[in-house]
Amino acid sequence: MATPAHSLSYAGSNFLRQRLVLSTLSGRPVKIRKIRARDDDPGLRDFEASFIRLLDKVTNGSRIEINQTGTTLYYQPGLLYGGSVEHDCSVLRSIGYYLESLLCLAPFMKHPLRIVLRGVTNDQVDPSVDVLKATALPLLKQFGIDGESFELKVLRRGMPPGGGGEVFFSCPVRKVLKPIQLTDPGKIKRIRGMAYSVRVSPQMANRIVDSARSILNKFIPDIYIYTDHMKGVNSGKSPGFGLSLVAETTNGTFLSAELASNPQGQGTAMLPEDLGRNCAKLLLEEIYRGGCVDSTNQSLALLLMTLGQQDVSKVLLGPLSPYTHP
């Protein structure tokens, strides 16, 4: 296996995505060893292999070598090419897992990125497409990444374990980012949300909305939670429901929280009333933490600040999430 002298060497499967994204942006090859070497099932997981395939699709000339057991990965990044791409994501993780990394890479492509991702749109592990649309896109706009071709659309919803969702993401190219000064989050002025249900009764979404409002109405009157009940082929392959909430402040800061029901056949059944109340409490917890960027997007904001011009950017964050500060 090739190991050029200037490649960076890491051990373990932690932060695999970040290492590969930063390798791609900097052009430095990486070698990652001992990936779950002591596990009963060693090596890369399906969703990680799918992520590596996605990186190969959006770059030109990348060189990837994986040993037979999958415990050692050598990645030599190519040029970020972009263009029109389609990718079937692993159903073990949601589309948000892949989209988070694409948000970091998309502005620096050679051609504007237009990508269709298929798989799970909402799960209990990764940020959902709804939350990324409501919080990450406005954050990117602060850095000057904007335009008619900057959009994120949910074409079909897909819940675990079956998936079947489809998402379209397009992003213009921006070689230079604006420095940001986000030091005053402001006061909460409104709360918006999306209660979705697929392959269950449409009444589920209404029950979620009522229970979430029962808590949030005590704090602020301007609350609007949309219901989204997709039918037929647009509803994916598995039943489920969930809620994503976003609080907007007077200074244009977005703070988010979300919850999804347990996947079919896993864990105990969850009542929509409980899900709505718990999600509302999670949003209040996020607001209590404060900051100009919510805990989902802290690492994205810090990365874009690093990649900006030789100018001072400032951002106020709440307590750092484990993902931001390992």
C-alpha positions in Angstrom: 0.0 0.0 0.0 1.4 3.4 -1.0 2.4 5.7 1.8 4.1 8.9 0.5 6.3 10.7 3.0 4.0 13.8 3.2 0.8 11.9 3.9 -0.8 12.3 7.4 -1.3 9.2 9.5 -4.2 8.5 11.9 -5.4 5.6 13.8 -9.0 4.6 14.6 -12.4 5.1 13.0 -13.3 8.3 14.9 -13.8 11.5 12.9 -13.4 9.6 9.6 -15.6 12.1 7.8 -13.8 15.2 9.1 -10.4 13.7 8.2 -11.4 12.9 4.7 -13.1 16.3 4.1 -10.1 18.3 5.5 -7.8 16.1 3.4 -9.9 16.9 0.3 -9.9 20.6 1.0 -6.2 20.8 1.8 -5.0 18.3 -0.9 -3.0 16.3 1.7 -3.2 12.5 1.4 -4.2 10.6 4.6 -3.6 7.1 5.8 -6.0 5.8 8.5 -5.0 2.6 10.3 -6.6 0.3 12.9 -10.2 1.1 11.8 -12.1 -1.0 14.4 -9.2 -3.5 14.4 -10.3 -5.1 17.6 -14.0 -5.4 16.8 -15.8 -8.7 16.1 -16.7 -7.1 12.7 -13.5 -5.1 11.9 -13.0 -2.5 9.2 -15.1 0.2 7.5 -18.8 0.0 7.8 -21.2 0.2 4.8 -22.1 3.8 5.4 -18.4 4.8 5.6 -17.7 3.0 2.3 -20.7 4.8 0.7 -19.2 8.1 1.9 -15.9 7.3 0.3 -17.7 6.5 -2.9 -19.5 9.8 -2.7 -16.2 11.7 -2.3 -14.9 9.8 -5.4 -17.9 11.0 -7.4 -17.5 14.7 -6.5 -13.7 14.7 -7.1 -11.6 14.0 -10.1 -8.5 11.8 -9.8 -8.8 10.7 -6.2 -6.9 7.6 -5.3 -8.4 5.3 -2.7 -6.8 2.1 -1.4 -8.4 -0.1 1.3 -6.8 -3.4 2.5 -8.7 -6.7 2.5 -10.0 -6.5 6.0 -11.0 -2.8 5.6 -9.0 -1.7 8.6 -6.5 0.5 6.7 -7.5 3.3 4.3 -5.2 5.4 2.1 -6.9 8.4 0.5 -5.1 10.7 -1.9 -7.6 13.5 -2.8 -8.2 14.7 -6.4 -9.6 18.0 -7.6 -13.0 19.0 -6.3 -14.9 18.8 -9.6 -18.7 19.0 -8.8 -21.2 18.9 -11.7 -24.3 16.7 -11.7 -24.1 13.7 -9.5 -26.5 11.0 -8.1 -25.7 8.9 -5.1 -27.4 6.1 -3.2 -26.6 6.5 0.4 -26.4 3.7 2.9 -29.7 3.3 4.9 -27.6 2.7 8.1 -27.2 6.5 8.4 -29.3 9.3 7.2 -28.7 11.6 4.2 -27.7 14.3 6.7 -24.5 12.3 7.4 -23.4 12.8 3.8 -24.9 16.3 3.4 -23.0 17.8 6.3 -19.8 17.0 4.5 -21.1 18.2 1.1 -22.0 21.6 2.7 -18.3 22.0 3.6 -17.0 21.0 0.1 -19.7 22.3 -2.3 -18.6 26.0 -2.4 -15.0 25.1 -3.5 -15.9 22.9 -6.5 -14.7 23.6 -10.0 -18.3 23.4 -11.3 -21.5 24.2 -9.4 -22.7 21.0 -7.6 -26.1 19.5 -8.4 -26.6 16.3 -6.5 -29.5 13.9 -5.9 -29.0 11.8 -2.7 -31.2 8.7 -2.0 -31.7 7.0 1.3 -33.0 7.8 4.8 -34.1 11.5 5.2 -34.9 11.5 8.9 -33.4 9.3 11.7 -32.5 9.6 15.3 -28.7 9.9 14.8 -27.8 12.5 12.2 -29.2 16.0 11.5 -32.2 15.7 9.3 -32.5 17.4 5.9 -35.2 19.7 7.3 -32.9 21.0 10.1 -29.9 21.5 7.7 -32.2 23.4 5.3 -33.4 25.7 8.1 -30.1 26.3 9.9 -27.0 25.4 7.7 -28.2 27.2 4.5 -28.7 30.6 6.3 -25.3 30.1 7.9 -23.7 29.6 4.5 -25.4 32.7 3.2 -23.7 34.7 6.0 -20.4 33.7 4.4 -21.6 35.0 1.0 -22.6 31.6 -0.4 -25.9 32.4 -2.1 -27.7 32.6 -5.4 -30.6 31.2 -7.4 -28.9 27.8 -7.6 -28.5 27.5 -3.9 -31.2 25.1 -2.7 -32.0 22.0 -0.7 -35.3 20.1 -1.5 -36.9 17.0 0.0 -38.4 15.2 -3.0 -39.3 12.1 -1.1 -39.2 11.2 2.6 -37.6 8.0 3.8 -37.6 6.6 7.3 -35.3 3.9 8.7 -34.9 1.0 8.3 -36.2 0.9 4.7 -35.2 4.4 3.5 -36.6 5.3 0.0 -36.2 9.1 0.5 -34.7 11.5 -2.1 -33.1 14.9 -1.7 -31.9 17.4 -4.2 -29.0 19.8 -3.3 -27.4 22.4 -5.5 -24.8 25.0 -4.5 -22.9 27.7 -6.5 -19.1 28.0 -6.5 -17.6 30.6 -4.2 -13.8 30.9 -4.2 -13.7 33.7 -1.6 -15.7 33.7 1.6 -16.8 36.8 3.5 -15.5 37.2 7.0 -18.4 37.1 9.6 -19.0 38.9 12.8 -21.7 36.9 14.7 -21.4 38.0 18.3 -24.9 39.1 19.3 -27.5 36.3 18.9 -30.5 38.6 19.7 -33.8 37.6 21.2 -36.1 34.8 20.0 -38.8 36.3 17.7 -40.5 33.3 16.2 -40.5 29.5 16.1 -41.2 27.5 13.0 -41.4 23.7 12.6 -42.2 20.8 10.4 -44.2 17.8 11.7 -44.0 15.0 9.2 -45.6 11.5 8.9 -45.1 8.8 6.4 -47.1 5.5 6.1 -49.0 6.3 9.2 -52.2 8.2 9.9 -52.0 11.8 8.8 -53.5 12.6 12.3 -50.2 11.8 13.9 -48.6 15.0 12.6 -51.5 17.1 14.1 -51.1 15.4 17.4 -47.4 16.2 17.4 -48.2 19.9 16.6 -50.7 20.2 19.4 -48.4 18.7 22.1 -45.4 20.8 21.0 -47.5 24.0 21.0 -48.8 23.2 24.5 -45.3 23.9 25.8 -44.0 26.5 23.4 -47.1 28.7 23.7 -46.1 29.6 27.2 -43.1 31.5 25.9 -43.9 33.1 22.6 -47.1 33.6 20.5 -45.5 33.5 17.0 -45.3 29.7 16.5 -46.2 28.0 13.2 -45.6 24.3 12.7 -46.3 22.9 9.2 -47.5 19.4 8.7 -46.1 17.3 5.9 -47.8 14.0 5.1 -46.3 12.4 2.0 -48.3 9.6 0.3 -47.6 6.8 -2.1 -44.2 6.6 -3.7 -43.1 9.8 -2.0 -43.4 8.3 1.5 -40.5 5.9 1.2 -40.4 2.3 2.4 -40.9 2.4 6.2 -43.5 4.0 8.5 -42.6 6.8 10.9 -43.1 10.3 12.1 -41.1 13.2 13.6 -40.8 16.9 14.3 -38.1 19.5 13.6 -38.3 22.9 15.3 -36.3 26.0 14.5 -36.2 29.2 16.6 -35.3 32.4 14.8 -33.8 35.4 16.6 -34.1 39.2 15.9 -30.5 39.1 14.5 -31.1 36.2 12.1 -29.7 33.4 14.2 -31.3 30.0 13.8 -31.4 27.4 16.7 -32.8 23.9 16.0 -34.0 20.7 17.7 -35.6 17.6 16.3 -36.9 14.1 17.2 -37.9 11.1 15.1 -39.9 8.0 16.1 -38.2 4.7 16.7 -37.6 2.7 13.5 -40.1 0.0 12.7 -39.4 -3.1 14.7 -36.9 -1.4 17.0 -37.5 -0.3 20.6 -40.9 0.6 22.1 -43.6 2.5 20.1 -43.5 6.2 20.8 -46.6 8.3 21.2 -46.7 11.4 19.0 -47.7 13.5 22.1 -44.6 12.5 23.9 -42.4 13.1 20.9 -43.9 16.6 20.4 -43.4 17.6 24.1 -39.8 16.2 24.2 -38.8 18.0 21.0 -40.2 21.3 22.4 -38.1 20.8 25.5 -35.0 20.0 23.4 -35.5 23.4 21.6 -35.8 25.2 24.9 -32.5 23.5 25.9 -30.8 24.7 22.7 -32.1 28.2 23.3 -30.8 28.1 26.9 -27.3 27.1 25.6 -27.4 30.2 23.4 -24.8 31.3 20.8 -25.1 32.6 17.3 -24.8 29.0 15.8 -26.6 26.0 17.1 -24.8 22.9 18.2 -25.4 21.1 14.9 -23.6 23.6 12.8 -20.7 24.7 15.1 -18.1 22.7 13.2 -19.4 24.0 9.8 -19.1 27.6 11.0 -15.6 27.1 12.4 -14.4 25.4 9.2 -15.7 28.2 7.0 -14.1 30.8 9.2 -10.8 28.9 8.8 -11.1 28.8 5.0 -12.0 32.5 4.8 -9.8 35.4 3.8 -6.9 36.8 5.9 -9.4 38.7 7.9 -10.8 38.4 11.4 -14.1 36.4 11.8 -15.8 36.3 15.2 -18.6 34.0 16.2 -20.2 33.5 19.6 -21.0 29.8 20.4 -22.8 28.1 23.3 -21.1 25.1 25.0 -19.1 23.2 22.4 -20.8 19.9 21.3 -18.7 16.7 21.5 -18.7 16.7 17.6 -17.1 20.2 17.5 -14.5 19.6 20.3 -13.5 15.9 20.5 
